[in-house]
């Protein structure tokens, strides 16, 4: 099995908590991504949260909030499951399965974001079709209530 660093998408585009929801939506469109990591500042890139396209749909559009006036901090998820670049990919896959995550940020020893692993990364870069299918199935199962 690979290391997370071998499968991750390196150096994802980030936002800071004070950026607007409109800013993050433009990044999602330009980069063709669903999640955007949120960092305390652009220099340290210390991960403090995540915003997904689903967050925008539920917390902004459905609540009819103004995307230009709403900050990322107001809608971001603060609890983020992460892995490290030197971790075995299997550890990241287990964390994704356990927490039903379609993507997991990769951080360095200081908590700075260095990459992100998405289901598509696993499918295209891990070269283990059976493992990929198993992970996708577990992530996609509905959560128990």
Order of alpha helices (4+ residues) and beta strands (2+ residues): alpha-beta-beta-alpha-beta-beta-alpha-alpha-beta-alpha-beta-beta-alpha-alpha
